[in-house]
Amino acid sequence: MNLDQMEFRCPDAEVIGNVMVKDYRLAFRGNSRGNGVASILPEQGEQVSGVLWSITEKCEKSLDYYEGYPYLYGKQDILVQCEDGQELYAAVYIMNEPFRANYIWKGFWKDAGRMDYRKMRFKKLSMRPEKK
């Protein structure tokens, strides 16, 4: 989650709060040029921290463009749990199948600290190698 990117792409968006996505894991994919992107993938027993945003239709169109929807990412409604324990469905961009098979972007692991997890007060992330 990069708050500066979100502010640029979607200035009308408002943070609702932190959420937990159960039975998913964080995954990174890259290409030969060294560019990388994140996604979440289903995995029983794992969990991923995220941010719930309130967005406008204009914001959604902007995010669709930047996320490469519908080519690179699709959108799915998945169950998330808010910090107060409330569960609700939220729209999430998830990488489409053909791109999930790409190798992991090795450089991301050293650059992960640039993401804004601390600003959002997430618990420390467990960065572990990609399962094959």
Residue pairs with C-beta under 8 A, 6 or more apart in sequence:
1 50
1 51
1 115
1 116
1 117
1 120
2 114
2 115
2 116
3 116
3 119
3 120
4 116
5 66
6 13
6 53
7 13
9 59
9 62
9 63
9 66
10 53
10 55
10 59
10 62
10 63
12 55
12 56
12 58
12 59
13 53
13 54
13 55
13 56
13 59
14 53
14 54
15 51
15 52
15 53
15 120
16 52
16 53
16 54
16 82
17 51
17 52
17 82
17 83
18 49
18 50
18 51
18 52
18 82
18 83
18 120
18 121
18 122
19 49
19 50
19 51
19 52
19 80
19 81
19 82
19 83
19 90
20 47
20 48
20 49
20 50
20 80
20 81
21 40
21 47
21 48
21 49
21 50
21 78
21 79
21 80
21 81
21 92
22 46
22 47
22 79
22 81
23 42
23 43
23 44
23 45
23 46
23 47
24 40
24 41
24 42
24 43
24 46
24 47
24 48
24 78
25 40
25 41
25 43
25 46
25 47
25 48
26 38
26 39
26 40
26 48
26 125
27 38
27 39
27 40
27 41
27 95
27 100
27 104
27 130
28 36
28 37
28 38
28 39
28 104
28 105
28 108
28 130
29 36
29 37
29 39
29 95
29 99
29 100
29 102
29 103
29 104
29 105
30 36
30 37
30 102
30 103
30 104
30 105
30 106
30 107
30 108
31 102
31 105
34 105
34 107
35 105
36 105
36 107
36 108
37 72
37 95
37 105
38 108
39 73
39 93
39 94
39 95
39 100
40 48
40 92
40 94
41 94
41 100
43 131
49 117
49 120
49 122
49 123
49 125
50 80
50 92
51 120
52 80
52 82
52 90
55 63
63 69
63 93
64 70
67 73
67 93
69 75
69 93
70 96
71 96
72 95
72 96
72 99
73 93
73 94
73 95
73 96
74 93
74 94
74 95
74 96
75 91
75 92
75 93
75 94
76 91
76 92
76 94
77 89
77 90
77 91
77 92
78 89
78 90
78 92
79 87
79 88
79 89
80 87
80 88
80 89
80 90
81 87
82 88
104 129
104 130
109 127
112 125
112 127
117 125
